[in-house]
Amino acid sequence: MFKLFGDWFAYEILSLNPVSPTGRAVQFFAMDVSKIFMLLVGVIYIMGFLRALLSPERVRGYVRSKPRWLARLLAVILGAATPFCSCSSVPLFIGFVEAGIPLGVTFSFLIASPMINEVAAVLLAGILGLKIAALYVAVGMAVAYIGGIIMELFRPERWVEDYVWKIHMGNSIKVQSEASLSGSHRFAVAEVKEILKRIWKWVVIGVAAGALFHGYVPNEWIQAHLVNNSFWSVPLAVLLGVPLYSNATGVIPIAEAMLGKGVPIGTTLALMMSIAALSLPEMLILRKVIRWPALVRFAAVLALAFTLAGWAFNMYL
């Protein structure tokens, strides 16, 4: 029905030519905006209803005092299951430090949280298929787990800003528990409003970028730079993601347009992960709590992991 809406809006209301770049771009934009926002409202409400008792404070509580391997696994799972974006990195980082959670485990959470979430997973499955959604989530969780281990080897404690060790957050970031059905409903509605208010512009920007890519980027350029030259296309995709900023949800329409043009799945996933977890704004936010040596190593670990994952998928799929 979303394709029908896109066709109606672009070709009947605006009377655009279906074979023109503008017609294809507008049709893609109308189709994806309506589809993504309808899915967003439904998924955010359901997950908000179920997550009425979950807060960053509880996330820290789950991870505290666990064996290192289990704490890291919990951090990755909780990072994937919680809706915290890169904007939440600083308070979460401080909260984990205060709770005595090792920095390697904290880095695993910081990788998983912006890159994976249940909303993006459902959207990926609905728009690009279950296989791609499963691949993205699996690679993201593996990168978060292994990336945290590698960061721990660098002994990053020496590069944490001094003020971070002195802050005591207590229970300042706590969500009021509402166990009743009506309370959970109110919390879920508030989640829908809050998350949509925070991400709607990135979704629109992502859909617009995907629409421009879908309508205006020539197939010849795609074949020359992102398809035939697959070895260099993956690191190129990772580099392209650095100056951009979005969350995992906002990059889905770009990925949809790329796959529709024949871009290999590994190259597409590498770009998605880079935009979600390696963007320049994300790095600048983290710079508030860690010094440049740690930040450079963190970015290098992620860039290498995304490149290797992209190459592997392009080679075997």
C-alpha positions as CSV (number, residue, x, y, z in Angstrom):
1,M,0.0,0.0,0.0
2,F,3.0,2.3,0.6
3,K,4.1,1.8,-3.0
4,L,0.6,2.6,-4.2
5,F,0.7,5.8,-2.1
6,G,4.1,6.8,-3.5
7,D,2.8,6.2,-7.1
8,W,-0.4,8.2,-6.5
9,F,1.5,11.1,-4.9
10,A,4.3,11.4,-7.4
11,Y,2.6,10.4,-10.7
12,E,-1.1,11.5,-10.1
13,I,-1.0,14.4,-7.7
14,L,2.3,15.9,-8.9
15,S,2.0,14.5,-12.5
16,L,5.7,13.6,-12.6
17,N,7.1,11.3,-15.2
18,P,7.7,7.8,-13.8
19,V,10.9,7.3,-15.8
20,S,12.4,10.7,-14.9
21,P,14.9,11.1,-12.0
22,T,12.6,13.5,-10.2
23,G,9.7,11.2,-10.6
24,R,11.6,8.2,-9.2
25,A,13.0,10.2,-6.3
26,V,9.7,11.7,-5.2
27,Q,7.9,8.3,-5.5
28,F,10.6,6.8,-3.3
29,F,10.4,9.6,-0.8
30,A,6.6,9.5,-0.4
31,M,6.6,5.7,-0.2
32,D,9.4,5.4,2.4
33,V,8.3,8.4,4.6
34,S,4.8,6.9,5.0
35,K,6.1,3.4,5.5
36,I,8.8,4.2,8.0
37,F,6.7,6.5,10.2
38,M,3.8,4.1,10.4
39,L,6.2,1.3,11.4
40,L,8.0,3.6,13.9
41,V,4.9,4.6,15.8
42,G,3.8,0.9,16.1
43,V,7.1,-0.5,17.1
44,I,8.1,2.3,19.5
45,Y,4.7,2.0,21.3
46,I,5.0,-1.7,21.7
47,M,8.6,-1.6,22.9
48,G,7.9,1.4,25.1
49,F,5.0,-0.5,26.7
50,L,7.2,-3.5,27.5
51,R,10.1,-1.3,28.6
52,A,8.1,0.9,31.0
53,L,10.3,-0.3,33.9
54,L,13.6,0.0,32.1
55,S,15.9,3.0,32.7
56,P,19.6,3.8,32.3
57,E,20.0,3.3,36.0
58,R,18.5,-0.2,35.7
59,V,20.8,-0.9,32.8
60,R,23.8,-0.1,35.0
61,G,22.4,-2.3,37.7
62,Y,22.1,-5.3,35.4
63,V,25.8,-5.1,34.5
64,R,27.3,-4.2,37.9
65,S,29.3,-6.9,39.7
66,K,29.0,-9.5,36.9
67,P,31.9,-11.6,35.7
68,R,33.8,-9.8,32.9
69,W,32.6,-12.0,30.0
70,L,29.0,-11.9,31.3
71,A,29.1,-8.2,31.9
72,R,30.3,-7.6,28.4
73,L,27.6,-9.8,26.9
74,L,24.9,-8.1,29.0
75,A,26.3,-4.7,28.0
76,V,26.0,-5.6,24.3
77,I,22.5,-7.1,24.7
78,L,21.3,-4.1,26.7
79,G,22.9,-1.7,24.3
80,A,21.0,-3.3,21.4
81,A,17.7,-3.4,23.4
82,T,17.8,0.2,24.6
83,P,16.9,3.3,22.6
84,F,19.9,5.5,23.7
85,C,21.6,7.3,20.8
86,S,25.0,8.9,20.6
87,C,23.5,12.0,22.4
88,S,23.3,9.9,25.5
89,S,26.9,8.7,25.4
90,V,28.3,11.2,27.9
91,P,25.8,10.6,30.8
92,L,25.8,6.8,30.2
93,F,29.6,6.8,30.1
94,I,29.8,8.7,33.4
95,G,27.1,6.5,34.9
96,F,29.0,3.3,34.0
97,V,32.3,4.7,35.4
98,E,30.5,5.6,38.6
99,A,29.1,2.1,38.9
100,G,32.6,0.6,38.7
101,I,31.9,-1.1,35.4
102,P,35.2,-1.8,33.5
103,L,35.8,0.6,30.6
104,G,36.1,-2.2,28.1
105,V,32.6,-3.3,29.0
106,T,31.4,0.3,28.8
107,F,32.9,0.7,25.3
108,S,31.0,-2.5,24.2
109,F,27.8,-0.8,25.4
110,L,28.7,2.5,23.6
111,I,29.2,0.6,20.3
112,A,26.1,-1.4,20.5
113,S,23.7,1.3,21.8
114,P,23.6,3.7,18.8
115,M,24.3,1.1,16.1
116,I,21.6,-1.5,17.0
117,N,18.1,-1.1,18.4
118,E,14.9,-3.1,18.1
119,V,13.2,-0.4,16.1
120,A,15.9,-0.5,13.4
121,A,15.8,-4.3,13.4
122,V,12.1,-4.4,12.8
123,L,12.3,-1.7,10.1
124,L,15.2,-3.5,8.4
125,A,13.2,-6.8,8.4
126,G,10.1,-5.1,7.1
127,I,11.8,-3.1,4.4
128,L,15.0,-5.0,3.4
129,G,14.1,-8.5,4.6
130,L,14.8,-10.7,7.6
131,K,18.2,-11.9,6.3
132,I,19.7,-8.4,6.1
133,A,18.2,-7.5,9.5
134,A,19.7,-10.6,11.1
135,L,23.1,-9.9,9.5
136,Y,23.2,-6.3,10.6
137,V,22.2,-7.2,14.2
138,A,24.7,-10.1,14.4
139,V,27.6,-8.1,13.0
140,G,26.8,-5.1,15.2
141,M,26.7,-7.3,18.4
142,A,30.0,-9.1,17.4
143,V,31.7,-5.8,16.7
144,A,30.5,-4.4,20.0
145,Y,31.7,-7.4,22.0
146,I,35.1,-7.8,20.3
147,G,35.6,-4.0,20.0
148,G,35.2,-3.7,23.8
149,I,37.8,-6.4,24.3
150,I,40.3,-4.6,22.0
151,M,39.7,-1.3,23.7
152,E,40.4,-2.9,27.1
153,L,43.8,-4.0,25.9
154,F,44.8,-0.4,25.4
155,R,44.1,0.4,29.1
156,P,41.8,3.3,28.3
157,E,41.4,4.3,31.9
158,R,44.5,6.6,31.5
159,W,42.7,8.6,28.8
160,V,39.5,9.3,30.7
161,E,39.0,13.0,31.5
162,D,39.8,13.7,35.2
163,Y,36.4,15.2,35.9
164,V,34.6,12.0,35.0
165,W,36.1,10.1,37.9
166,K,34.9,12.8,40.3
167,I,31.2,12.9,39.3
168,H,28.6,11.2,41.4
169,M,25.4,10.8,39.4
170,G,23.5,8.8,42.0
171,N,20.0,8.0,40.7
172,S,19.6,11.2,38.7
173,I,18.7,9.3,35.6
174,K,15.8,7.2,36.7
175,V,12.5,6.5,35.0
176,Q,9.5,6.4,37.2
177,S,8.2,2.8,37.5
178,E,4.6,2.4,36.3
179,A,3.7,-1.3,36.5
180,S,0.0,-0.9,35.7
181,L,-1.4,-1.2,32.2
182,S,-2.5,2.5,32.2
183,G,0.9,3.5,33.4
184,S,2.7,1.5,30.8
185,H,0.4,3.0,28.2
186,R,1.2,6.5,29.3
187,F,4.9,5.6,29.3
188,A,4.6,4.1,25.8
189,V,2.8,7.1,24.4
190,A,5.4,9.4,25.9
191,E,8.1,7.2,24.3
192,V,6.5,7.6,20.9
193,K,6.4,11.4,21.2
194,E,9.9,11.7,22.7
195,I,11.7,9.3,20.2
196,L,9.8,10.7,17.2
197,K,10.6,14.2,18.2
198,R,14.3,13.2,18.5
199,I,14.7,11.3,15.3
200,W,12.0,12.5,12.8
201,K,14.4,14.9,11.1
202,W,17.0,12.2,10.7
203,V,14.5,9.8,9.2
204,V,13.4,12.5,6.7
205,I,17.0,13.4,5.9
206,G,17.8,9.7,5.5
207,V,14.8,9.1,3.2
208,A,15.6,12.3,1.2
209,A,19.2,11.1,0.8
210,G,18.0,7.6,-0.3
211,A,15.5,9.2,-2.7
212,L,18.2,11.3,-4.3
213,F,20.5,8.3,-4.6
214,H,17.6,6.2,-6.0
215,G,16.6,8.8,-8.6
216,Y,19.7,10.7,-9.6
217,V,22.8,8.7,-9.1
218,P,23.6,7.0,-12.4
219,N,23.8,3.3,-12.5
220,E,27.1,3.7,-14.4
221,W,28.7,5.5,-11.4
222,I,27.4,2.8,-9.0
223,Q,28.8,0.0,-11.2
224,A,32.2,1.8,-11.4
225,H,32.7,2.8,-7.8
226,L,30.5,0.6,-5.5
227,V,29.8,-2.6,-7.4
228,N,32.6,-3.7,-9.7
229,N,35.5,-2.4,-7.5
230,S,34.2,-4.2,-4.5
231,F,37.5,-4.3,-2.6
232,W,37.9,-0.5,-2.3
233,S,34.1,0.1,-2.2
234,V,33.9,-1.1,1.4
235,P,36.5,1.2,3.0
236,L,35.1,4.0,0.8
237,A,31.7,3.4,2.2
238,V,33.1,3.5,5.8
239,L,34.8,6.8,5.0
240,L,31.6,8.2,3.5
241,G,29.8,7.5,6.7
242,V,32.1,9.5,8.9
243,P,30.9,13.0,8.0
244,L,27.3,12.0,8.2
245,Y,25.1,11.7,11.3
246,S,22.0,9.6,11.9
247,N,20.9,6.7,14.0
248,A,20.3,3.2,12.8
249,T,16.8,4.0,11.8
250,G,17.7,6.9,9.6
251,V,20.2,5.0,7.5
252,I,17.7,2.3,6.4
253,P,16.3,4.2,3.4
254,I,19.8,4.9,2.2
255,A,20.6,1.2,2.4
256,E,17.3,0.4,0.6
257,A,18.2,2.7,-2.3
258,M,21.8,1.3,-2.4
259,L,20.6,-2.3,-2.5
260,G,18.1,-1.4,-5.2
261,K,20.9,-0.1,-7.3
262,G,22.9,-3.3,-7.0
263,V,25.4,-2.2,-4.3
264,P,26.7,-5.4,-2.6
265,I,25.3,-6.1,0.9
266,G,28.7,-5.9,2.6
267,T,29.3,-2.4,1.2
268,T,25.8,-1.3,2.2
269,L,26.1,-2.7,5.8
270,A,29.5,-1.1,6.2
271,L,28.0,2.3,5.4
272,M,25.1,1.8,7.7
273,M,27.3,0.9,10.6
274,S,29.7,3.7,9.9
275,I,27.0,6.4,9.9
276,A,25.4,5.0,13.1
277,A,28.5,4.5,15.2
278,L,31.5,6.2,13.6
279,S,30.1,9.6,12.6
280,L,32.1,12.7,13.3
281,P,29.4,14.1,15.7
282,E,29.5,10.9,17.6
283,M,33.2,11.2,18.0
284,L,33.0,14.8,19.1
285,I,30.4,13.9,21.8
286,L,32.7,11.2,23.1
287,R,35.6,13.6,23.2
288,K,34.0,15.2,26.2
289,V,34.8,12.2,28.3
290,I,37.8,10.6,26.7
291,R,41.0,12.1,25.4
292,W,42.2,12.0,21.8
293,P,44.4,8.8,22.1
294,A,41.5,6.8,23.3
295,L,39.2,8.4,20.7
296,V,41.5,7.7,17.8
297,R,41.9,4.0,18.8
298,F,38.2,3.7,19.3
299,A,37.5,5.1,15.8
300,A,40.3,2.9,14.3
301,V,38.9,-0.3,15.9
302,L,35.4,0.4,14.6
303,A,36.6,1.4,11.0
304,L,38.7,-1.8,10.8
305,A,35.8,-4.0,12.1
306,F,33.3,-2.5,9.7
307,T,35.7,-2.9,6.7
308,L,36.5,-6.5,7.5
309,A,32.8,-7.3,8.0
310,G,31.9,-5.7,4.7
311,W,34.6,-7.5,2.8
312,A,33.5,-10.8,4.4
313,F,29.9,-10.3,3.4
314,N,30.8,-9.3,-0.2
315,M,33.0,-12.3,-0.5
316,Y,30.7,-15.0,0.8
317,L,27.2,-13.7,0.0
